[in-house]
């Protein structure tokens, strides 16, 4: 029978070997192994150390999922056209069911809710971002590639209303944009009534507005978005995971990705939400 000392030596050698494999795996996934992903196996051997995992980390959520690069999106359900402004949008099934219940309640009160945007994976978000970066998509009527030469300042301008690929809550199939894409729409007339109804009732169905007005306990992140609502029962743990697992140098493969650390994409934008959506 092997002695405890010999078992300890074997465990150490296996862990060291695993570190090399972890570095290679991280490279294959295009992720830095030193930033929250090591791939080191847990070895059930006497006296082998077991890495501690914080209670508020949810291991089932992979970094590719959080960054919109997971095949899990294929399991999302397609939104029926009666609820949407266009075809082929998707959500997680639980989110979709909750929205349909909210939609029915709103209709009874004379309020019509229409999903304008739902799940957006990394590639979809990259198209939006790269278009704004290169000037193919105008921002406030301007070609940012001509009006803002400084890359950090250009990124900050885009980040007023658009997420960097890999950092969007829309990657998760938990967030929806409703009725319009301007705050002005929700400031008067029918839009004001719709927003008032959402403020009063959305929480009953699990929804919360993540990007509220800045200055009321939310000092960083995107500008106010009265149209954007998140399904908290799922997005709350995803948000916690994203804040703790994602690192600024993981954001890559899009125009201006090198600015992620300078703008603090994780601490200022991923974490920069209405705190009520984390309660």
N, C-alpha and C positions, 0 to 999 in steps of 0.2 A: 504493500500500500504506500502511495506517495505521502511524503511528509508535508506538513503545512508550509514549511519554508520553501520546499520545491514547488508546491502549487503556486505560491506567491511569485516565484521567479518566472514560471510559465505564464502566469497572468500578465506580468509586466511585459514580457516579450510579445505576447499577443496584442496588447494595447499599443505598443510602439509600432508593430506591424500595421495595425489598424489605422494609425495616424497617417501613414504614407498612403494607404488606400483612400482615406478620407480626403486628403489633399487632391488626389486624382479625381475622385468623385465630384468634389466641389468645382474643379476645372471643367468637367464634362457638363455640369449644370450651369456653368457660367456664374457661379457664386463664390465669393471669397470664403474659404473655410474658416478663417479666423473671425468672421462676423456672424455668429449665431448658428452656423451650420458646420458640424465637424464630421458627422457620419460615423463617429467612433462607436463600435458596438459595446453594449453592456454585457460583461462577461460574468456569469454566475460562478465565481470561484472563490474559495475561502480567502478572506483578507484582501480581496480586490476591491478598490474604491468604487462606489456607485455615485455618479454625478448627481448633484442635487438639482431638482427641477422646481422652480417657484410654483406655488399653488395656483397662481392666476395665469399660468401658461397652459394653452390647450393644444397638446401635441398633435391632435388630429388635423390641425390646419397647417399645411405645408407652405413654405415660402413661395413656390410657384403659384399656389392657389391665391395667396394674399396679393400677389403681384399680377394676377390676371393671365398667368401663363400655364394654367392647369387644364387637363382634359375634363375635369369635373364639370365644366360649363356645359358639356354635351348632355349632362343629365338634367339640366334645367328645363322647365316647361315653356311652351310657346304661348304667348298672351293672345287671347282671342281678339279679333279686330274690333269687337264692340267696345272694348276697353281701351283701345290704343289708337294713336294717330297714324300708324303705319304697320306694315306686316313684319313678321319674323322677329319681333322682340321677345326676349326671354327673361324669366325670373326663377328663383328657387320656388319649388312647389308650395312650401309653407308661406312664403311671402305673397305669392299669387293668391292663395286662398284667403289670406288676411285682407288683401286689397279688395277682393270681390265682396267681402262682407262690408268693408268700409264704403265701397262704391254703392252698394244697395242701400245702406243707411243714408248716405248723402242724397241719393235720388229721392228718398222719401221726404227729405227736407228741401227739395227743389234745387239741389246742387249737383252739377254734372262734373265728374272727375275723369280726365282723359290722360292716359300715360303717354308722354311725349318721348321719353327715353328710359331705358331700363338697363339691363346688363351691357357693359362695354368691356371687352377683354383688352389685353395689352395692345394688340395690333390695331384695334379700332381706335383706342385712345392715342396711339402713336400717329395715326393718320390726322387726327385733330391737331395734336401738338405740333407735328412737323409742318403741317400746313400753315399754322400761325407763325412758326419760327422762320419759315422761308418766305412768307408773304403771300403764299398761294391762298391762304385764308386771311382776310382782312380783320383787324382788331380795331373796333371803333372807327372803321373806315380807313385804317392806315395799314401800310405795308411795313411791319416791324423790322424786316431785314434792311430797310432803307432809313427808317426813322430812329432806330435804337441800335447802335453798333456794339455797345457794351453787352456781352453775353449775359452777365448776371442781371443787369437792368432789364434786358429783354425777357429773360425767364420770369422775373418778378412781375412784369406786366402781363404776361400770359397767365401766370398763376393767380391773378386777380379773380379769374373765373373758370380756368381750365386746369385740370390736374396733369402732372407729369405722368407719362405711362409707367405703370407699376405702382402708383400711389393712389389711384382712384378708388373710392368706395363702390363705384359701379362695377368693379371687377367681381364683386362677391355675389351678385344676384340678389342683393338685399335692398337696393336703393332705387328710387323712381323719381323722375321729373314729371310734374303734373301741370297741365293746362297751358303754360307759357314759359318763356325763358327770360323774362324781364321783371324786375321788381315793380316797375311802373304799372304793369298790367294788374297787379294785386293791390294797387293803391287806391283804386276807385272803381265804381260801378260793379259789374258782375264779378270781376276778379277780386275785389275787396271782400265781397260776400263769401266767395269760395275760400279765401285765405282765413277769414274769421271762422268759418266752419271747421277748417282743418285745425286751427289753433285750439278750438274748443273740443274737438272730437277725435282727432287722429290718434291720440294716446290710448284711447279705448281699444283700438285695434292693433296696438303695438308700434305705431309710427311716431317718429320724432323728427323735427327739423334740425339737421346737424349744423347748418351754416346760418346762424342768426346774426343780428346786427352786432358789430364789434363794439367793445366798450362795456358790455354787460357780462363780464366774466369770461369773455372770449376776445383775446387781444391779438391773436395771430391767425393765419390761415386765409382761406378764400373770402371774398366779399360775401355779403348776405345773399342767400338764395332762397327766396320764399317758395320756390317751386320744388325744391329738393327735399325728399322725405325718406328716412331710413327705417327699416324694420328692426327694432331694437333686440328682440329675443335672439336673433342670429348675429346682427352686426355688432352688438356690444362685445361679445367675446372675440370676434374677428378684429375689432379695433384694438383691444388689449393686446392680442397677439401681434398685430402689425407694429404697434408702438415699441414692443419689447424685442421683436425678432428682426425687423427690417433695419438696415443700416444705410446711411446715405450713399456709400460707395457701391451698393448693389444696383443702383439705378443706372442703366446703360442701354445702348442700342437704339438711341433716338437723338435727334438734333439737340445740341446743348446739354446733353446728359452730364457733362463735366461740371455744370453749375449746381448739381444736386446738393453737394455739401455746403456750398456758399450760401444757398438760400435756406438750408436746414429743412429739407423736404420732409423728414420724419418728424422732427420736434415741432416745427412750425405749421405744417400742413396736415400730415396724417393725424397728429395729435391735436390740431387746432380746431376742435369742434365744440359745439354746444355741450356743456358738461351734463345737462339733463339727459342727453342721449347715452350716457354711461352710468346712469343711476338704476 
